[in-house]
Amino acid sequence: MNRTLLMIGTIFFTLSFSSIYSIGQDSKAGEKPAILEAVVIAIEATVEEVDHDTRKVTLKGPEGNTIKIDVDERVKNLPQVEVGDLLTVEYIEAVTIQVFGPGEVTPGASAVTQVGSAEFGQKPAGIAMDEIIVVATINAIDKANSLVTLMGAEGKAKTVKARDPENLEKVKVGDKVMITYTESIGISVTE
């Protein structure tokens, strides 16, 4: 992910945050296990000052604290930013773990990055998202110690402790485990 966007999100996090939460969801009895963990952070700040020549913007958080930032040249729509505009930053980090029967998914790994921004002449906005997906095969199950050994497509094995030992009753050797890690940040300026 573009580390500049992530750094901007971190800066605004120090201003304040409007919401943060985590969600956990487990599968129903008898179904293959599925777990979702997510953290969402939404931050808002008001534009107090904007100097288009020096590309410096002063932002005020909801608790009255201010910060002055240098806006990168890659932000092509800075001329559309005005005093009183609202800057919103939303950050999402999520991990999903799903178990599938043999043959339902293929072991391997993939990564996708997507980046988008507002068209020229609009208020600044952008989004960046990274997603990594790994599918491994359950190679061994040790119910007594709540351990599962996963085998990657390259033949490397990793033994992990089951978070919920009851889920071990719902899986068997040969099942596939899909782990999806998603990280995204969106930034927008509105009137």
C-alpha positions as CSV (number, residue, x, y, z in Angstrom):
1,M,0.0,0.0,0.0
2,N,1.1,3.5,-0.6
3,R,3.0,4.4,2.6
4,T,2.3,8.1,2.1
5,L,-1.4,7.5,2.4
6,L,-0.8,5.3,5.5
7,M,1.3,8.0,7.0
8,I,-1.4,10.6,6.4
9,G,-3.9,8.3,8.2
10,T,-1.5,8.0,11.1
11,I,-1.2,11.7,11.4
12,F,-5.0,12.1,11.5
13,F,-5.3,9.4,14.0
14,T,-3.3,11.6,16.4
15,L,-5.9,14.3,15.9
16,S,-8.7,12.1,17.1
17,F,-10.9,9.3,15.9
18,S,-14.6,9.0,15.5
19,S,-15.0,5.3,15.6
20,I,-13.0,2.1,16.1
21,Y,-14.3,-1.4,16.5
22,S,-13.5,-5.0,16.0
23,I,-15.9,-7.7,14.8
24,G,-15.5,-11.4,15.4
25,Q,-17.8,-13.9,13.7
26,D,-17.6,-17.7,14.0
27,S,-19.4,-20.3,11.9
28,K,-22.6,-22.2,12.9
29,A,-22.5,-25.7,14.4
30,G,-21.7,-28.3,11.8
31,E,-20.4,-25.9,9.2
32,K,-16.8,-25.5,8.2
33,P,-15.2,-22.8,10.4
34,A,-15.2,-19.1,9.2
35,I,-13.8,-16.2,11.2
36,L,-13.8,-12.5,10.4
37,E,-11.8,-9.9,12.4
38,A,-11.9,-6.3,11.3
39,V,-10.8,-2.9,12.6
40,V,-12.3,0.2,11.1
41,I,-11.0,3.7,12.0
42,A,-12.8,6.8,10.7
43,I,-11.2,10.2,11.2
44,E,-12.5,13.7,10.3
45,A,-10.9,17.1,10.3
46,T,-11.9,20.5,9.1
47,V,-9.6,22.6,6.8
48,E,-8.7,25.7,8.8
49,E,-6.1,27.2,6.4
50,V,-4.9,26.3,2.9
51,D,-1.9,27.8,1.1
52,H,-2.0,26.6,-2.5
53,D,1.4,28.1,-3.3
54,T,3.4,26.3,-0.5
55,R,1.0,23.3,-0.5
56,K,0.5,23.6,3.3
57,V,-2.9,22.8,4.9
58,T,-3.9,23.3,8.5
59,L,-6.4,20.8,9.8
60,K,-8.6,21.0,13.0
61,G,-9.8,17.8,14.6
62,P,-13.2,17.5,16.4
63,E,-11.6,18.2,19.8
64,G,-10.0,21.4,18.6
65,N,-6.5,20.2,18.1
66,T,-4.7,21.4,14.9
67,I,-1.9,20.1,12.7
68,K,-0.2,21.6,9.6
69,I,0.7,19.2,6.9
70,D,2.7,19.5,3.6
71,V,0.6,18.2,0.8
72,D,2.5,16.0,-1.7
73,E,2.7,17.2,-5.4
74,R,0.9,14.0,-6.4
75,V,-2.3,15.4,-4.9
76,K,-3.5,16.9,-8.2
77,N,-6.7,18.5,-6.9
78,L,-5.3,20.7,-4.1
79,P,-6.6,23.9,-5.8
80,Q,-10.2,22.7,-5.1
81,V,-9.6,22.6,-1.3
82,E,-11.1,25.5,0.6
83,V,-11.3,26.6,4.2
84,G,-14.2,24.9,5.9
85,D,-13.9,21.7,3.8
86,L,-14.1,18.4,5.6
87,L,-11.3,15.8,5.3
88,T,-12.3,12.2,6.0
89,V,-9.9,9.3,6.4
90,E,-11.2,5.8,6.7
91,Y,-8.8,2.9,7.4
92,I,-9.9,-0.8,7.4
93,E,-7.8,-3.8,8.3
94,A,-9.4,-7.2,8.1
95,V,-8.5,-10.9,8.3
96,T,-10.9,-13.6,7.1
97,I,-10.2,-17.3,7.7
98,Q,-12.4,-19.8,5.9
99,V,-12.2,-23.6,5.7
100,F,-13.2,-25.4,2.5
101,G,-13.5,-29.1,1.7
102,P,-10.9,-30.8,-0.6
103,G,-11.2,-29.7,-4.2
104,E,-13.2,-26.5,-3.4
105,V,-10.2,-24.1,-3.6
106,T,-6.7,-24.5,-4.9
107,P,-3.6,-24.0,-2.6
108,G,-1.5,-21.0,-3.5
109,A,-1.0,-17.3,-2.8
110,S,-2.0,-14.1,-4.5
111,A,-1.8,-10.4,-3.9
112,V,-3.8,-7.6,-5.4
113,T,-3.3,-3.8,-5.1
114,Q,-5.8,-1.3,-6.2
115,V,-5.4,2.5,-6.2
116,G,-7.9,5.1,-7.4
117,S,-8.2,8.9,-7.2
118,A,-10.7,11.6,-8.0
119,E,-10.7,13.0,-11.5
120,F,-8.9,16.2,-12.2
121,G,-10.9,19.3,-11.1
122,Q,-12.8,17.5,-8.4
123,K,-12.2,17.7,-4.6
124,P,-9.3,15.5,-3.7
125,A,-10.1,11.9,-3.0
126,G,-8.3,8.6,-3.2
127,I,-8.4,5.0,-2.1
128,A,-5.7,2.3,-1.9
129,M,-6.3,-1.3,-1.1
130,D,-4.0,-4.3,-0.6
131,E,-5.4,-7.9,-0.4
132,I,-3.3,-11.0,0.2
133,I,-4.9,-14.4,-0.1
134,V,-3.1,-17.6,1.0
135,V,-4.7,-21.1,0.7
136,A,-3.1,-24.0,2.5
137,T,-4.0,-27.6,3.1
138,I,-4.7,-29.1,6.5
139,N,-1.9,-31.7,6.8
140,A,-2.4,-32.9,10.4
141,I,-4.7,-32.2,13.4
142,D,-3.7,-32.6,17.0
143,K,-7.0,-32.2,18.9
144,A,-5.4,-32.9,22.3
145,N,-3.1,-29.9,22.0
146,S,-5.4,-27.8,19.8
147,L,-2.8,-27.8,16.9
148,V,-3.3,-27.8,13.2
149,T,-0.4,-28.3,10.6
150,L,-1.0,-26.4,7.4
151,M,0.9,-27.2,4.2
152,G,1.5,-24.4,1.7
153,A,1.5,-24.9,-2.1
154,E,5.4,-24.8,-2.0
155,G,5.4,-27.8,0.4
156,K,6.3,-25.8,3.5
157,A,4.5,-26.8,6.7
158,K,3.5,-24.6,9.6
159,T,1.8,-25.7,12.8
160,V,-0.5,-23.3,14.5
161,K,-2.7,-23.3,17.6
162,A,-6.4,-23.3,17.0
163,R,-8.0,-20.2,18.3
164,D,-11.2,-22.1,19.1
165,P,-10.5,-25.8,19.8
166,E,-14.2,-26.6,19.1
167,N,-13.6,-25.8,15.4
168,L,-11.2,-28.7,15.2
169,E,-14.3,-31.0,15.3
170,K,-15.5,-29.3,12.0
171,V,-12.3,-29.9,10.0
172,K,-10.4,-32.9,8.7
173,V,-7.0,-33.6,7.0
174,G,-7.2,-32.5,3.4
175,D,-9.5,-29.5,4.0
176,K,-8.3,-26.2,2.6
177,V,-7.8,-23.1,4.7
178,M,-8.1,-19.7,3.0
179,I,-6.7,-16.7,4.8
180,T,-7.5,-13.3,3.4
181,Y,-5.7,-10.1,4.7
182,T,-7.2,-6.8,3.5
183,E,-5.9,-3.3,4.2
184,S,-7.4,-0.2,2.7
185,I,-7.4,3.5,3.3
186,G,-9.7,6.1,1.7
187,I,-9.3,9.8,1.9
188,S,-11.8,12.4,0.7
189,V,-12.4,16.1,0.9
190,T,-16.0,17.4,0.9
191,E,-17.6,20.8,1.3
